[in-house]
């Protein structure tokens, strides 16, 4: 549960198609990397009632021991603060 005013940040590989791997570091594996578009992730967060604060897309890192195969996406969103006494996180109902 995300408290009113709380933030969530999602990080993911950017793309349209999943990437399947059957081998990694000389081992047999069964991995599927589900890639997403930042705008689509932002849309889903808005549909869930969150306010999107930021969308970032960065190119993949190709240097180092573990080069990335896809660009990276990040979306920061915030749950709105509800007026009427729920700002402190108390969501109990009163009649």
TIRO-2110 file (N, C-alpha, C; in Angstrom, 1 decimal):
// TIRO-2110
0.8, -1.2, 0.0, N, 1, A
0.0, 0.0, 0.0, CA, 1, A
0.9, 1.2, 0.0, C, 1, A
0.5, 2.2, -0.8, N, 2, A
1.3, 3.4, -0.9, CA, 2, A
0.5, 4.5, -0.1, C, 2, A
1.1, 5.1, 0.9, N, 3, A
0.5, 6.1, 1.7, CA, 3, A
0.2, 7.4, 0.9, C, 3, A
-0.9, 8.1, 1.2, N, 4, A
-1.2, 9.4, 0.6, CA, 4, A
0.1, 10.3, 0.6, C, 4, A
0.4, 10.8, -0.6, N, 5, A
1.6, 11.6, -0.7, CA, 5, A
2.9, 10.8, -0.9, C, 5, A
2.8, 9.5, -0.9, N, 6, A
4.0, 8.6, -1.1, CA, 6, A
4.3, 8.5, -2.5, C, 6, A
5.6, 8.2, -2.7, N, 7, A
6.1, 8.1, -4.1, CA, 7, A
6.5, 6.6, -4.4, C, 7, A
6.4, 6.3, -5.7, N, 8, A
6.8, 5.0, -6.2, CA, 8, A
7.7, 5.3, -7.5, C, 8, A
8.8, 4.6, -7.6, N, 9, A
9.6, 4.7, -8.8, CA, 9, A
9.8, 3.3, -9.4, C, 9, A
9.5, 3.2, -10.7, N, 10, A
9.7, 2.0, -11.4, CA, 10, A
10.8, 2.1, -12.4, C, 10, A
11.6, 1.1, -12.4, N, 11, A
12.7, 1.0, -13.4, CA, 11, A
12.5, -0.3, -14.3, C, 11, A
12.8, -0.1, -15.6, N, 12, A
12.5, -1.2, -16.5, CA, 12, A
13.3, -1.1, -17.8, C, 12, A
13.4, -2.1, -18.5, N, 13, A
14.0, -2.1, -19.9, CA, 13, A
13.0, -1.5, -20.9, C, 13, A
13.5, -0.6, -21.7, N, 14, A
12.6, 0.0, -22.7, CA, 14, A
12.6, -0.9, -24.0, C, 14, A
11.4, -1.1, -24.5, N, 15, A
11.2, -1.8, -25.8, CA, 15, A
9.8, -2.2, -25.9, C, 15, A
9.5, -2.9, -27.1, N, 16, A
8.2, -3.3, -27.4, CA, 16, A
8.0, -4.9, -27.3, C, 16, A
9.1, -5.6, -27.5, N, 17, A
9.0, -7.0, -27.5, CA, 17, A
9.8, -7.6, -26.4, C, 17, A
9.3, -8.8, -25.8, N, 18, A
10.0, -9.4, -24.8, CA, 18, A
11.3, -10.1, -25.3, C, 18, A
12.3, -10.2, -24.5, N, 19, A
13.5, -10.9, -24.8, CA, 19, A
13.6, -12.2, -24.0, C, 19, A
13.8, -13.3, -24.7, N, 20, A
13.9, -14.6, -24.1, CA, 20, A
15.3, -15.1, -24.1, C, 20, A
15.8, -15.6, -23.0, N, 21, A
17.1, -16.1, -22.9, CA, 21, A
17.0, -17.6, -22.4, C, 21, A
17.8, -18.4, -23.1, N, 22, A
17.9, -19.9, -22.7, CA, 22, A
19.3, -20.2, -22.1, C, 22, A
20.2, -19.3, -22.3, N, 23, A
21.6, -19.5, -21.7, CA, 23, A
22.1, -18.2, -21.2, C, 23, A
22.8, -18.3, -20.1, N, 24, A
23.5, -17.1, -19.5, CA, 24, A
24.7, -17.6, -18.7, C, 24, A
25.8, -17.1, -19.0, N, 25, A
27.1, -17.5, -18.3, CA, 25, A
27.3, -19.0, -18.3, C, 25, A
27.1, -19.6, -19.5, N, 26, A
27.3, -21.0, -19.8, CA, 26, A
26.3, -21.9, -18.9, C, 26, A
25.2, -21.3, -18.5, N, 27, A
24.2, -22.1, -17.8, CA, 27, A
22.9, -22.1, -18.5, C, 27, A
22.1, -23.1, -18.4, N, 28, A
20.8, -23.2, -19.0, CA, 28, A
19.8, -22.4, -18.1, C, 28, A
19.1, -21.5, -18.7, N, 29, A
18.2, -20.7, -18.0, CA, 29, A
16.9, -20.5, -18.8, C, 29, A
15.9, -20.1, -18.1, N, 30, A
14.6, -19.8, -18.8, CA, 30, A
14.2, -18.4, -18.3, C, 30, A
14.6, -17.4, -19.0, N, 31, A
14.3, -16.0, -18.6, CA, 31, A
13.5, -15.2, -19.7, C, 31, A
12.6, -14.4, -19.3, N, 32, A
11.9, -13.6, -20.2, CA, 32, A
11.9, -12.2, -19.6, C, 32, A
12.5, -11.2, -20.4, N, 33, A
12.6, -9.8, -20.0, CA, 33, A
11.4, -9.1, -20.7, C, 33, A
10.5, -8.6, -19.9, N, 34, A
9.3, -7.9, -20.5, CA, 34, A
9.7, -6.4, -20.6, C, 34, A
9.9, -5.9, -21.7, N, 35, A
10.2, -4.5, -21.9, CA, 35, A
9.0, -3.7, -22.1, C, 35, A
9.1, -2.4, -21.7, N, 36, A
7.9, -1.5, -21.7, CA, 36, A
8.3, -0.2, -22.3, C, 36, A
7.4, 0.6, -22.7, N, 37, A
7.6, 2.0, -23.1, CA, 37, A
7.3, 2.9, -21.9, C, 37, A
8.1, 3.9, -21.6, N, 38, A
7.8, 4.8, -20.5, CA, 38, A
6.4, 5.4, -20.5, C, 38, A
6.0, 5.8, -21.7, N, 39, A
4.7, 6.5, -21.7, CA, 39, A
3.5, 5.5, -21.3, C, 39, A
3.7, 4.2, -21.7, N, 40, A
2.7, 3.2, -21.4, CA, 40, A
2.7, 2.9, -19.9, C, 40, A
3.9, 2.9, -19.3, N, 41, A
4.0, 2.7, -17.8, CA, 41, A
3.4, 3.9, -17.1, C, 41, A
3.6, 5.1, -17.6, N, 42, A
3.0, 6.3, -17.0, CA, 42, A
1.5, 6.3, -17.1, C, 42, A
1.0, 5.8, -18.3, N, 43, A
-0.4, 5.7, -18.5, CA, 43, A
-1.1, 4.7, -17.5, C, 43, A
-0.4, 3.6, -17.2, N, 44, A
-1.0, 2.6, -16.3, CA, 44, A
-1.0, 3.2, -14.9, C, 44, A
0.1, 3.9, -14.5, N, 45, A
0.1, 4.5, -13.2, CA, 45, A
-1.0, 5.6, -13.0, C, 45, A
-1.2, 6.4, -14.1, N, 46, A
-2.3, 7.4, -14.0, CA, 46, A
-3.6, 6.7, -13.9, C, 46, A
-3.8, 5.6, -14.6, N, 47, A
-5.1, 4.8, -14.6, CA, 47, A
-5.3, 4.3, -13.2, C, 47, A
-4.2, 4.0, -12.4, N, 48, A
-4.3, 3.5, -11.1, CA, 48, A
-4.5, 4.6, -10.1, C, 48, A
-4.6, 5.9, -10.5, N, 49, A
-4.9, 7.0, -9.7, CA, 49, A
-3.7, 7.7, -9.2, C, 49, A
-2.5, 7.5, -9.7, N, 50, A
-1.3, 8.1, -9.3, CA, 50, A
-1.0, 9.3, -10.2, C, 50, A
-0.3, 10.3, -9.6, N, 51, A
0.1, 11.4, -10.4, CA, 51, A
1.6, 11.2, -10.9, C, 51, A
1.8, 11.2, -12.2, N, 52, A
3.1, 11.0, -12.7, CA, 52, A
3.9, 12.2, -12.6, C, 52, A
5.1, 12.1, -12.0, N, 53, A
6.0, 13.2, -11.7, CA, 53, A
7.1, 13.3, -12.7, C, 53, A
7.6, 12.2, -13.2, N, 54, A
8.7, 12.2, -14.1, CA, 54, A
8.8, 10.9, -14.9, C, 54, A
9.3, 11.1, -16.1, N, 55, A
9.6, 9.9, -17.0, CA, 55, A
11.0, 10.2, -17.5, C, 55, A
11.8, 9.1, -17.4, N, 56, A
13.2, 9.3, -17.9, CA, 56, A
13.5, 8.1, -18.8, C, 56, A
14.2, 8.3, -19.9, N, 57, A
14.7, 7.2, -20.7, CA, 57, A
16.2, 7.5, -20.9, C, 57, A
17.0, 6.5, -20.7, N, 58, A
18.4, 6.7, -20.9, CA, 58, A
18.9, 5.5, -21.8, C, 58, A
19.9, 5.9, -22.6, N, 59, A
20.5, 4.9, -23.5, CA, 59, A
21.2, 3.8, -22.7, C, 59, A
21.3, 2.6, -23.3, N, 60, A
22.0, 1.5, -22.6, CA, 60, A
23.5, 1.8, -22.4, C, 60, A
24.0, 1.2, -21.3, N, 61, A
25.4, 1.3, -21.0, CA, 61, A
26.0, 0.1, -21.7, C, 61, A
27.1, 0.4, -22.5, N, 62, A
27.7, -0.6, -23.3, CA, 62, A
29.1, -1.0, -22.7, C, 62, A
29.6, -0.2, -21.8, N, 63, A
30.9, -0.5, -21.2, CA, 63, A
30.8, -1.3, -19.9, C, 63, A
31.9, -1.8, -19.4, N, 64, A
31.9, -2.6, -18.2, CA, 64, A
31.6, -4.0, -18.3, C, 64, A
31.6, -4.8, -17.2, N, 65, A
31.5, -6.2, -17.3, CA, 65, A
30.2, -6.7, -17.7, C, 65, A
29.1, -5.9, -17.5, N, 66, A
27.7, -6.3, -17.8, CA, 66, A
27.0, -5.3, -18.7, C, 66, A
27.4, -5.3, -20.0, N, 67, A
26.8, -4.3, -20.8, CA, 67, A
25.3, -4.5, -21.0, C, 67, A
24.5, -3.5, -21.0, N, 68, A
23.1, -3.6, -21.1, CA, 68, A
22.7, -3.8, -22.6, C, 68, A
21.6, -4.5, -22.8, N, 69, A
21.1, -4.8, -24.1, CA, 69, A
20.0, -3.9, -24.6, C, 69, A
19.5, -3.1, -23.6, N, 70, A
18.3, -2.3, -24.0, CA, 70, A
18.4, -1.0, -23.2, C, 70, A
17.8, 0.1, -23.8, N, 71, A
17.7, 1.3, -23.0, CA, 71, A
16.9, 1.1, -21.7, C, 71, A
17.1, 2.0, -20.7, N, 72, A
16.5, 1.9, -19.4, CA, 72, A
15.5, 3.0, -19.3, C, 72, A
14.3, 2.6, -18.7, N, 73, A
13.3, 3.6, -18.4, CA, 73, A
13.0, 3.7, -16.9, C, 73, A
12.6, 4.9, -16.5, N, 74, A
12.3, 5.1, -15.1, CA, 74, A
11.0, 6.0, -15.0, C, 74, A
10.1, 5.7, -14.2, N, 75, A
8.9, 6.5, -14.0, CA, 75, A
8.7, 6.8, -12.5, C, 75, A
8.6, 8.0, -12.1, N, 76, A
8.3, 8.4, -10.8, CA, 76, A
6.9, 8.9, -10.7, C, 76, A
6.1, 8.3, -9.7, N, 77, A
4.7, 8.8, -9.5, CA, 77, A
4.4, 8.9, -8.1, C, 77, A
3.4, 9.7, -7.8, N, 78, A
3.0, 10.0, -6.4, CA, 78, A
1.5, 9.8, -6.2, C, 78, A
1.2, 9.2, -5.0, N, 79, A
-0.2, 9.0, -4.7, CA, 79, A
-0.7, 10.4, -4.2, C, 79, A
-1.8, 10.9, -4.7, N, 80, A
-2.3, 12.2, -4.3, CA, 80, A
-2.7, 12.2, -2.8, C, 80, A
-2.5, 13.3, -2.2, N, 81, A
-2.9, 13.5, -0.8, CA, 81, A
-4.4, 13.7, -0.8, C, 81, A
-5.1, 13.0, 0.0, N, 82, A
-6.6, 13.1, 0.0, CA, 82, A
-7.0, 14.1, 1.1, C, 82, A
-7.8, 15.0, 0.7, N, 83, A
-8.3, 16.0, 1.7, CA, 83, A
-9.4, 15.3, 2.6, C, 83, A
-9.6, 15.9, 3.7, N, 84, A
-10.6, 15.3, 4.6, CA, 84, A
-10.1, 14.4, 5.7, C, 84, A
-8.9, 14.6, 6.1, N, 85, A
-8.4, 13.9, 7.3, CA, 85, A
-7.5, 12.7, 7.0, C, 85, A
-7.2, 12.4, 5.7, N, 86, A
-6.4, 11.3, 5.4, CA, 86, A
-4.9, 11.6, 5.1, C, 86, A
-4.6, 12.8, 5.4, N, 87, A
-3.2, 13.2, 5.1, CA, 87, A
-2.2, 12.5, 5.9, C, 87, A
-2.6, 12.1, 7.1, N, 88, A
-1.7, 11.4, 8.0, CA, 88, A
-1.6, 9.9, 7.8, C, 88, A
-2.3, 9.4, 6.8, N, 89, A
-2.3, 8.0, 6.5, CA, 89, A
-3.5, 7.3, 7.1, C, 89, A
-4.3, 7.9, 7.9, N, 90, A
-5.4, 7.3, 8.5, CA, 90, A
-6.5, 7.1, 7.5, C, 90, A
-6.8, 5.9, 7.1, N, 91, A
-7.9, 5.7, 6.1, CA, 91, A
-9.1, 5.1, 6.6, C, 91, A
-9.2, 5.1, 8.0, N, 92, A
-10.4, 4.5, 8.6, CA, 92, A
-11.6, 5.3, 8.3, C, 92, A
-12.8, 4.6, 8.0, N, 93, A
-14.0, 5.3, 7.7, CA, 93, A
-14.8, 5.7, 8.9, C, 93, A
-15.4, 6.8, 8.9, N, 94, A
-16.3, 7.3, 10.0, CA, 94, A
-17.6, 7.7, 9.4, C, 94, A
-18.7, 7.4, 10.2, N, 95, A
-20.0, 7.8, 9.7, CA, 95, A
-20.5, 9.0, 10.4, C, 95, A
END
